[in-house]
């Protein structure tokens, strides 16, 4: 599923269209209305633009019914649906038995709804979305008539919406971090939490550092781990210069002591900022724009610049 994006007021613009089947007039009178419709339509495109050669054989009405059930109940895609999907696509997942197309369409919709609900619940944004208009956007998207809002405008709204969600979740994370015992708040807004105080000296500004780390987003999802790099991918743990890392590390790590364990909470503008970290190999973001970050750090060693990074 795509990730979604700004809670900016775009004004109260009235849009209306007629439904393809029931002539219902849909009015989008607020930003919440518009983003909800756009998110539903965009979610449907994960199906319509997937390249599935069997798309024309699905029952779209049943798919919408299933989607609505999945939005309301995270357990909607149950063992029965798992069995139905196996019958529909076969054990290999490469066949298609039209005898199960109707029931299978509903189950695909259920799974789609569960994914939508769980994703936005996790991102703490479900209360900013009108599920009725999500369903309308999803329905129109499946029928490829989601023209109330132009496609390029939908994309921009969704992108900006997600950026604002990242900002909000980052702000909440940092506010909670400031309340943690043994946490020190720096003037820049960085928070350094001591888990285990080190007994050695502290790195100097611009010096070399050797450390294990786990990088997490504001929701606690692990994005990178030096422990995995060493254990799973057999890469050596390498030292780095503080002059060559994000501002959050440049300010935060000198507050730590050798042998200690810490958590470093970094606002997005002192991490990867508005650009994020794009991976040209995967063509995806390793770190999304506007994401505030959390680093678990074990400070192993440090020294003057050039002493560990030779």
C-alpha positions as a Markdown table, in Angstrom:
| # | Residue | x | y | z |
|---|---|---|---|---|
| 1 | Unk | 0.0 | 0.0 | 0.0 |
| 2 | Unk | 1.2 | 3.6 | -0.7 |
| 3 | Unk | 2.1 | 5.8 | 1.9 |
| 4 | Unk | -0.1 | 9.0 | 2.3 |
| 5 | Unk | 0.5 | 12.7 | 2.9 |
| 6 | Unk | -0.7 | 17.7 | 5.2 |
| 7 | Unk | -3.5 | 18.9 | 7.2 |
| 8 | Unk | -3.4 | 22.3 | 5.5 |
| 9 | Unk | -6.7 | 24.2 | 5.1 |
| 10 | Unk | -7.3 | 24.5 | 1.4 |
| 11 | Unk | -10.5 | 26.5 | 1.9 |
| 12 | Unk | -14.1 | 25.4 | 1.6 |
| 13 | Unk | -14.5 | 24.5 | -2.1 |
| 14 | Unk | -17.6 | 22.8 | -3.2 |
| 15 | Unk | -17.3 | 19.8 | -5.5 |
| 16 | Unk | -20.1 | 17.6 | -6.7 |
| 17 | Unk | -20.6 | 14.6 | -9.0 |
| 18 | Unk | -23.1 | 11.9 | -9.6 |
| 19 | Unk | -22.5 | 8.3 | -8.6 |
| 20 | Unk | -22.3 | 5.8 | -11.5 |
| 21 | Unk | -25.2 | 3.8 | -10.1 |
| 22 | Unk | -27.4 | 5.6 | -7.6 |
| 23 | Unk | -27.2 | 9.2 | -8.8 |
| 24 | Unk | -26.1 | 10.2 | -5.3 |
| 25 | Unk | -24.6 | 13.7 | -5.3 |
| 26 | Unk | -21.3 | 13.8 | -3.4 |
| 27 | Unk | -20.2 | 17.1 | -1.9 |
| 28 | Unk | -16.7 | 17.6 | -0.6 |
| 29 | Unk | -16.9 | 20.8 | 1.5 |
| 30 | Unk | -13.8 | 20.6 | 3.7 |
| 31 | Unk | -10.2 | 19.4 | 3.5 |
| 32 | Unk | -11.1 | 16.4 | 5.5 |
| 33 | Unk | -13.8 | 15.5 | 3.0 |
| 34 | Unk | -11.4 | 15.9 | 0.1 |
| 35 | Unk | -8.5 | 14.0 | 1.6 |
| 36 | Unk | -10.8 | 11.2 | 2.6 |
| 37 | Unk | -12.1 | 10.8 | -0.9 |
| 38 | Unk | -8.6 | 11.0 | -2.4 |
| 39 | Unk | -7.2 | 8.4 | 0.0 |
| 40 | Unk | -10.0 | 6.0 | -0.9 |
| 41 | Unk | -9.5 | 6.5 | -4.6 |
| 42 | Unk | -5.7 | 6.1 | -4.3 |
| 43 | Unk | -6.1 | 2.9 | -2.2 |
| 44 | Unk | -8.3 | 1.5 | -5.0 |
| 45 | Unk | -5.6 | 2.2 | -7.5 |
| 46 | Unk | -3.4 | -0.3 | -5.8 |
| 47 | Unk | -5.8 | -2.9 | -7.3 |
| 48 | Unk | -6.8 | -1.2 | -10.6 |
| 49 | Unk | -3.2 | -0.4 | -11.5 |
| 50 | Unk | -1.6 | -3.6 | -10.2 |
| 51 | Unk | -1.4 | -5.2 | -13.7 |
| 52 | Unk | -3.7 | -8.0 | -12.5 |
| 53 | Unk | -4.9 | -9.7 | -15.7 |
| 54 | Unk | -8.0 | -10.9 | -13.9 |
| 55 | Unk | -9.3 | -7.5 | -12.9 |
| 56 | Unk | -12.2 | -7.6 | -15.3 |
| 57 | Unk | -13.4 | -10.8 | -13.8 |
| 58 | Unk | -13.8 | -9.4 | -10.2 |
| 59 | Unk | -17.2 | -8.3 | -8.8 |
| 60 | Unk | -16.5 | -4.7 | -7.9 |
| 61 | Unk | -19.7 | -4.3 | -5.9 |
| 62 | Unk | -18.7 | -7.2 | -3.7 |
| 63 | Unk | -15.2 | -5.8 | -3.4 |
| 64 | Unk | -16.6 | -2.5 | -2.1 |
| 65 | Unk | -18.8 | -4.4 | 0.4 |
| 66 | Unk | -15.7 | -6.3 | 1.6 |
| 67 | Unk | -13.7 | -3.1 | 1.8 |
| 68 | Unk | -16.4 | -1.5 | 4.1 |
| 69 | Unk | -16.4 | -4.5 | 6.3 |
| 70 | Unk | -12.6 | -4.5 | 6.5 |
| 71 | Unk | -12.6 | -0.8 | 7.5 |
| 72 | Unk | -14.9 | -1.6 | 10.4 |
| 73 | Unk | -13.4 | -4.9 | 11.6 |
| 74 | Unk | -9.6 | -5.7 | 11.5 |
| 75 | Unk | -10.6 | -9.4 | 11.8 |
| 76 | Unk | -12.8 | -9.3 | 8.7 |
| 77 | Unk | -10.2 | -11.1 | 6.6 |
| 78 | Unk | -10.4 | -14.4 | 8.5 |
| 79 | Unk | -9.5 | -18.1 | 7.9 |
| 80 | Unk | -12.5 | -18.4 | 5.6 |
| 81 | Unk | -11.2 | -15.7 | 3.4 |
| 82 | Unk | -7.8 | -17.2 | 3.4 |
| 83 | Unk | -9.3 | -20.4 | 2.2 |
| 84 | Unk | -11.4 | -18.6 | -0.5 |
| 85 | Unk | -8.3 | -16.8 | -1.8 |
| 86 | Unk | -6.5 | -20.1 | -2.2 |
| 87 | Unk | -9.4 | -21.5 | -4.1 |
| 88 | Unk | -9.6 | -18.5 | -6.3 |
| 89 | Unk | -5.9 | -18.3 | -7.2 |
| 90 | Unk | -4.8 | -21.9 | -6.4 |
| 91 | Unk | -2.0 | -23.0 | -4.2 |
| 92 | Unk | 0.6 | -21.5 | -6.5 |
| 93 | Unk | -1.2 | -18.2 | -6.6 |
| 94 | Unk | -1.0 | -18.2 | -10.4 |
| 95 | Unk | -4.3 | -19.7 | -11.5 |
| 96 | Unk | -7.8 | -18.1 | -11.4 |
| 97 | Unk | -11.0 | -20.1 | -10.8 |
| 98 | Unk | -14.0 | -17.9 | -11.8 |
| 99 | Unk | -16.3 | -20.1 | -9.7 |
| 100 | Unk | -14.9 | -18.3 | -6.6 |
| 101 | Unk | -14.7 | -14.8 | -8.2 |
| 102 | Unk | -17.7 | -13.3 | -6.3 |
| 103 | Unk | -16.7 | -14.6 | -2.9 |
| 104 | Unk | -13.1 | -13.9 | -3.6 |
| 105 | Unk | -13.8 | -10.3 | -4.6 |
| 106 | Unk | -15.4 | -9.7 | -1.3 |
| 107 | Unk | -12.4 | -11.2 | 0.5 |
| 108 | Unk | -10.0 | -9.1 | -1.5 |
| 109 | Unk | -12.0 | -6.0 | -0.5 |
| 110 | Unk | -11.9 | -7.1 | 3.2 |
| 111 | Unk | -8.2 | -7.4 | 3.1 |
| 112 | Unk | -7.9 | -4.0 | 1.4 |
| 113 | Unk | -10.1 | -2.4 | 4.1 |
| 114 | Unk | -8.1 | -4.0 | 6.9 |
| 115 | Unk | -4.9 | -2.8 | 5.4 |
| 116 | Unk | -6.2 | 0.8 | 5.1 |
| 117 | Unk | -7.6 | 0.8 | 8.7 |
| 118 | Unk | -4.5 | -0.7 | 10.3 |
| 119 | Unk | -2.1 | 1.6 | 8.4 |
| 120 | Unk | -3.9 | 4.9 | 9.3 |
| 121 | Unk | -4.5 | 3.7 | 12.9 |
| 122 | Unk | -0.8 | 3.0 | 13.2 |
| 123 | Unk | 0.0 | 6.5 | 11.8 |
| 124 | Unk | -2.5 | 8.0 | 14.4 |
| 125 | Unk | -4.5 | 9.6 | 11.7 |
| 126 | Unk | -7.7 | 7.7 | 11.4 |
| 127 | Unk | -9.6 | 10.4 | 13.3 |
| 128 | Unk | -8.6 | 12.9 | 10.6 |
| 129 | Unk | -10.4 | 10.8 | 7.9 |
| 130 | Unk | -14.1 | 10.4 | 7.1 |
| 131 | Unk | -14.5 | 6.7 | 6.3 |
| 132 | Unk | -17.8 | 7.2 | 4.4 |
| 133 | Unk | -16.0 | 9.4 | 1.9 |
| 134 | Unk | -13.0 | 6.9 | 1.9 |
| 135 | Unk | -15.5 | 4.3 | 0.8 |
| 136 | Unk | -17.0 | 6.6 | -1.9 |
| 137 | Unk | -13.5 | 7.4 | -3.2 |
| 138 | Unk | -12.6 | 3.7 | -3.2 |
| 139 | Unk | -15.8 | 2.8 | -5.1 |
| 140 | Unk | -15.2 | 5.5 | -7.7 |
| 141 | Unk | -11.5 | 4.4 | -7.9 |
| 142 | Unk | -12.4 | 0.8 | -8.6 |
| 143 | Unk | -14.7 | 2.0 | -11.4 |
| 144 | Unk | -12.1 | 4.5 | -12.6 |
| 145 | Unk | -14.5 | 7.4 | -12.3 |
| 146 | Unk | -12.7 | 9.2 | -9.4 |
| 147 | Unk | -12.8 | 12.6 | -11.2 |
| 148 | Unk | -14.2 | 14.8 | -8.5 |
| 149 | Unk | -10.7 | 15.7 | -7.7 |
| 150 | Unk | -8.1 | 15.7 | -10.5 |
| 151 | Unk | -5.4 | 13.0 | -10.2 |
| 152 | Unk | -2.5 | 15.3 | -9.9 |
| 153 | Unk | -4.3 | 17.3 | -7.1 |
| 154 | Unk | -5.1 | 14.0 | -5.3 |
| 155 | Unk | -1.4 | 13.0 | -5.4 |
| 156 | Unk | -0.3 | 16.4 | -4.0 |
| 157 | Unk | -2.9 | 16.4 | -1.3 |
| 158 | Unk | -2.0 | 12.9 | -0.2 |
| 159 | Unk | 1.7 | 13.6 | -0.2 |
| 160 | Unk | 1.3 | 16.8 | 1.9 |
| 161 | Unk | -1.2 | 15.1 | 4.2 |
| 162 | Unk | 1.4 | 12.4 | 5.0 |
| 163 | Unk | 4.1 | 15.0 | 5.5 |
| 164 | Unk | 1.9 | 16.7 | 8.1 |
| 165 | Unk | 1.3 | 13.3 | 9.8 |
| 166 | Unk | 5.0 | 12.7 | 10.1 |
| 167 | Unk | 5.5 | 16.2 | 11.6 |
| 168 | Unk | 2.7 | 15.7 | 14.1 |
| 169 | Unk | 3.9 | 12.2 | 15.2 |
| 170 | Unk | 7.4 | 13.6 | 15.5 |
| 171 | Unk | 6.2 | 16.4 | 17.7 |
| 172 | Unk | 4.3 | 14.1 | 19.9 |
| 173 | Unk | 7.3 | 11.7 | 20.2 |
| 174 | Unk | 9.6 | 14.6 | 21.2 |
| 175 | Unk | 7.2 | 15.9 | 23.8 |
| 176 | Unk | 6.9 | 12.5 | 25.4 |
| 177 | Unk | 10.7 | 12.1 | 25.3 |
| 178 | Unk | 11.2 | 15.3 | 27.3 |
| 179 | Unk | 9.2 | 13.7 | 30.2 |
| 180 | Unk | 11.4 | 10.6 | 30.4 |
| 181 | Unk | 13.6 | 10.3 | 33.5 |
| 182 | Unk | 17.3 | 10.8 | 32.9 |
| 183 | Unk | 16.5 | 12.7 | 29.7 |
| 184 | Unk | 18.3 | 15.9 | 28.9 |
| 185 | Unk | 16.8 | 18.4 | 26.5 |
| 186 | Unk | 19.3 | 20.4 | 24.4 |
| 187 | Unk | 18.6 | 24.0 | 23.3 |
| 188 | Unk | 18.0 | 22.8 | 19.7 |
| 189 | Unk | 15.2 | 20.5 | 20.8 |
| 190 | Unk | 17.2 | 17.2 | 20.7 |
| 191 | Unk | 16.6 | 14.9 | 23.6 |
| 192 | Unk | 19.3 | 12.6 | 25.0 |
| 193 | Unk | 18.0 | 9.8 | 27.3 |
| 194 | Unk | 20.6 | 7.9 | 29.4 |
| 195 | Unk | 19.8 | 4.2 | 29.6 |
| 196 | Unk | 23.1 | 3.2 | 31.1 |
| 197 | Unk | 25.7 | 5.9 | 31.9 |
| 198 | Unk | 29.1 | 5.4 | 30.5 |
| 199 | Unk | 32.2 | 5.6 | 32.6 |
| 200 | Unk | 34.6 | 6.9 | 30.0 |
| 201 | Unk | 35.1 | 10.2 | 28.4 |
| 202 | Unk | 32.9 | 12.0 | 25.9 |
| 203 | Unk | 33.5 | 12.5 | 22.2 |
| 204 | Unk | 34.6 | 15.9 | 21.1 |
| 205 | Unk | 32.9 | 18.0 | 18.4 |
| 206 | Unk | 34.0 | 16.7 | 14.9 |
| 207 | Unk | 35.8 | 13.7 | 16.4 |
| 208 | Unk | 35.7 | 10.1 | 15.5 |
| 209 | Unk | 33.2 | 7.6 | 17.0 |
| 210 | Unk | 32.6 | 3.9 | 17.0 |
| 211 | Unk | 29.1 | 3.0 | 18.0 |
| 212 | Unk | 26.3 | 0.5 | 17.5 |
| 213 | Unk | 22.9 | 2.0 | 16.7 |
| 214 | Unk | 19.3 | 1.2 | 15.9 |
| 215 | Unk | 17.4 | 3.8 | 13.9 |
| 216 | Unk | 13.7 | 4.1 | 14.5 |
| 217 | Unk | 10.9 | 6.4 | 13.3 |
| 218 | Unk | 8.5 | 8.3 | 15.6 |
| 219 | Unk | 6.2 | 5.3 | 15.8 |
| 220 | Unk | 9.0 | 2.9 | 16.9 |
| 221 | Unk | 9.5 | 1.1 | 13.6 |
| 222 | Unk | 13.1 | 0.0 | 13.0 |
| 223 | Unk | 14.5 | 1.5 | 9.8 |
| 224 | Unk | 18.2 | 0.6 | 10.2 |
| 225 | Unk | 20.3 | -1.5 | 12.6 |
| 226 | Unk | 24.1 | -1.8 | 12.8 |
| 227 | Unk | 23.5 | -5.0 | 14.8 |
| 228 | Unk | 21.8 | -6.5 | 11.8 |
| 229 | Unk | 24.5 | -5.2 | 9.4 |
| 230 | Unk | 27.1 | -7.1 | 11.5 |
| 231 | Unk | 25.2 | -10.2 | 12.4 |
| 232 | Unk | 23.1 | -10.8 | 9.3 |
| 233 | Unk | 24.9 | -9.1 | 6.5 |
| 234 | Unk | 28.4 | -9.8 | 7.9 |
| 235 | Unk | 29.5 | -6.1 | 7.4 |
| 236 | Unk | 32.2 | -4.8 | 9.8 |
| 237 | Unk | 31.2 | -2.1 | 12.3 |
| 238 | Unk | 33.0 | 1.0 | 11.0 |
| 239 | Unk | 33.9 | 4.2 | 12.8 |
| 240 | Unk | 32.6 | 7.6 | 11.5 |
| 241 | Unk | 33.5 | 11.2 | 11.9 |
| 242 | Unk | 31.0 | 13.4 | 13.7 |
| 243 | Unk | 31.7 | 16.1 | 11.1 |
| 244 | Unk | 30.1 | 13.9 | 8.4 |
| 245 | Unk | 26.8 | 12.9 | 10.1 |
| 246 | Unk | 23.4 | 14.5 | 10.7 |
| 247 | Unk | 23.3 | 17.6 | 12.9 |
| 248 | Unk | 21.4 | 15.6 | 15.5 |
| 249 | Unk | 24.4 | 13.2 | 16.0 |
| 250 | Unk | 26.9 | 16.1 | 15.9 |
| 251 | Unk | 25.1 | 17.7 | 18.9 |
| 252 | Unk | 23.8 | 14.6 | 20.7 |
| 253 | Unk | 26.7 | 12.2 | 20.7 |
| 254 | Unk | 29.2 | 14.5 | 22.5 |
| 255 | Unk | 26.7 | 14.4 | 25.4 |
| 256 | Unk | 27.4 | 10.7 | 25.8 |
| 257 | Unk | 30.2 | 8.8 | 27.5 |
| 258 | Unk | 32.2 | 5.8 | 26.3 |
| 259 | Unk | 30.7 | 2.5 | 27.4 |
| 260 | Unk | 27.2 | 4.0 | 27.8 |
| 261 | Unk | 23.9 | 3.3 | 26.2 |
| 262 | Unk | 21.5 | 6.1 | 25.2 |
| 263 | Unk | 18.5 | 7.1 | 23.2 |
| 264 | Unk | 18.8 | 10.1 | 21.0 |
| 265 | Unk | 15.5 | 11.8 | 19.9 |
| 266 | Unk | 16.1 | 14.1 | 16.9 |
| 267 | Unk | 13.7 | 16.6 | 15.3 |
| 268 | Unk | 13.3 | 16.2 | 11.5 |
| 269 | Unk | 15.1 | 19.4 | 10.7 |
| 270 | Unk | 18.2 | 18.1 | 12.5 |
| 271 | Unk | 18.0 | 14.7 | 10.8 |
| 272 | Unk | 17.2 | 14.3 | 7.1 |
| 273 | Unk | 14.9 | 17.3 | 6.8 |
| 274 | Unk | 12.4 | 18.0 | 4.1 |
| 275 | Unk | 14.3 | 15.8 | 1.6 |
| 276 | Unk | 14.5 | 12.5 | 3.6 |
| 277 | Unk | 16.8 | 9.8 | 2.5 |
| 278 | Unk | 16.0 | 8.4 | -1.0 |
| 279 | Unk | 17.6 | 5.1 | -2.0 |
| 280 | Unk | 18.2 | 5.1 | -5.8 |
| 281 | Unk | 18.7 | 1.3 | -5.8 |
| 282 | Unk | 15.3 | 0.5 | -4.4 |
| 283 | Unk | 13.7 | 3.7 | -5.7 |
| 284 | Unk | 12.1 | 4.2 | -2.3 |
| 285 | Unk | 12.8 | 6.4 | 0.7 |
| 286 | Unk | 14.8 | 4.7 | 3.5 |
| 287 | Unk | 13.8 | 7.7 | 5.6 |
| 288 | Unk | 10.7 | 9.7 | 4.7 |
| 289 | Unk | 10.8 | 13.5 | 4.4 |
| 290 | Unk | 9.8 | 15.3 | 7.6 |
| 291 | Unk | 10.4 | 12.3 | 9.8 |
| 292 | Unk | 11.8 | 12.9 | 13.4 |
| 293 | Unk | 13.9 | 10.0 | 14.4 |
| 294 | Unk | 15.0 | 8.0 | 17.5 |
| 295 | Unk | 18.4 | 6.4 | 17.7 |
| 296 | Unk | 19.4 | 3.7 | 20.3 |
| 297 | Unk | 23.2 | 4.1 | 20.6 |
| 298 | Unk | 25.9 | 2.1 | 22.3 |
| 299 | Unk | 29.0 | 4.2 | 22.4 |
| 300 | Unk | 31.9 | 1.8 | 22.1 |
| 301 | Unk | 34.9 | 4.2 | 21.4 |
| 302 | Unk | 35.9 | 7.6 | 20.3 |
| 303 | Unk | 39.0 | 9.7 | 19.5 |
| 304 | Unk | 40.2 | 12.9 | 17.8 |
| 305 | Unk | 39.3 | 13.4 | 14.2 |
| 306 | Unk | 41.2 | 11.0 | 11.9 |
| 307 | Unk | 42.4 | 8.6 | 14.7 |
| 308 | Unk | 39.6 | 5.9 | 14.1 |
| 309 | Unk | 38.7 | 6.7 | 10.5 |
| 310 | Unk | 42.1 | 6.2 | 9.0 |
